[in-house]
Amino acid sequence: MDHFTKSLWVLALCVAVMAQQAAAVDQSKGKETPKGKTLINKVCSASPTKDLCVQVLSSDALSTTASLKELAIISLRVAARNASGILADTKVLIDDDELDPDIQQGLADCKENILDAESQLEDTIAALMVNSEGDAQLWLKAALAAIDTCDASIPGDDDILSVESAVFRKLCNIANSVIKQLPNSTKS
């Protein structure tokens, strides 16, 4: 092919791409995607823990301009910080020589499960970063299962770890709610 013919093909290709982009812009007009506080209120409106949802999603300075995916990541980071707090409290309790050995063993098991939950939250964030919302939901479910296993390894439900794990579940459920609203997620 000579230079002139190649130039015509490139020009035709550019015109076709520009026409497609123009059509996409026309389709998206009137569908302005909300951000920040408006999006946070929309996302949290159906949450059973609406006040906590708004508090969590507003906790990061970037939330004022955050997209839905960024809000999901903000909520996951808050849940991860909560898991770190649970882990710190667990480590302190494990070292308490006055505790029954069975409880100490339960706490040691719990510690391992919390470490798993932290790792799974990081995997959830990584999945979101590559637009794999389905995988993100699976990792988040695994983190919730890890905290359930932790709770089952410690008798009773009125201790500090049980209270903290209930908050962890709420935080994960907020994250799950946000993830489910992402365009490519599964709604299960």
Secondary structure as the mmCIF struct_conf table of DSSP 4:
data_model
#
loop_
_struct_conf.conf_type_id
_struct_conf.id
_struct_conf.beg_label_comp_id
_struct_conf.beg_label_asym_id
_struct_conf.beg_label_seq_id
_struct_conf.end_label_comp_id
_struct_conf.end_label_asym_id
_struct_conf.end_label_seq_id
HELX_RH_AL_P HELX_RH_AL_P1 HIS A 3 SER A 28
TURN_TY1_P TURN_TY1_P1 LYS A 29 GLY A 30
HELX_LH_PP_P HELX_LH_PP_P1 GLU A 32 PRO A 34
HELX_RH_AL_P HELX_RH_AL_P2 GLY A 36 CYS A 44
TURN_TY1_P TURN_TY1_P2 SER A 45 ALA A 46
TURN_TY1_P TURN_TY1_P3 PRO A 48 THR A 49
HELX_RH_AL_P HELX_RH_AL_P3 LYS A 50 LEU A 57
TURN_TY1_P TURN_TY1_P4 SER A 58 SER A 58
BEND BEND1 SER A 59 ASP A 60
HELX_RH_3T_P HELX_RH_3T_P1 ALA A 61 THR A 65
HELX_RH_AL_P HELX_RH_AL_P4 LEU A 68 ILE A 94
TURN_TY1_P TURN_TY1_P5 ASP A 95 ASP A 95
TURN_TY1_P TURN_TY1_P6 ASP A 97 GLU A 98
BEND BEND2 LEU A 99 LEU A 99
HELX_RH_AL_P HELX_RH_AL_P5 PRO A 101 MET A 129
TURN_TY1_P TURN_TY1_P7 VAL A 130 ASN A 131
HELX_RH_AL_P HELX_RH_AL_P6 GLU A 133 ALA A 152
TURN_TY1_P TURN_TY1_P8 SER A 153 SER A 153
BEND BEND3 ILE A 154 PRO A 155
BEND BEND4 ASP A 157 ASP A 159
HELX_RH_AL_P HELX_RH_AL_P7 ILE A 160 LYS A 180
TURN_TY1_P TURN_TY1_P9 GLN A 181 GLN A 181
BEND BEND5 LEU A 182 LEU A 182
TURN_TY1_P TURN_TY1_P10 PRO A 183 ASN A 184
#
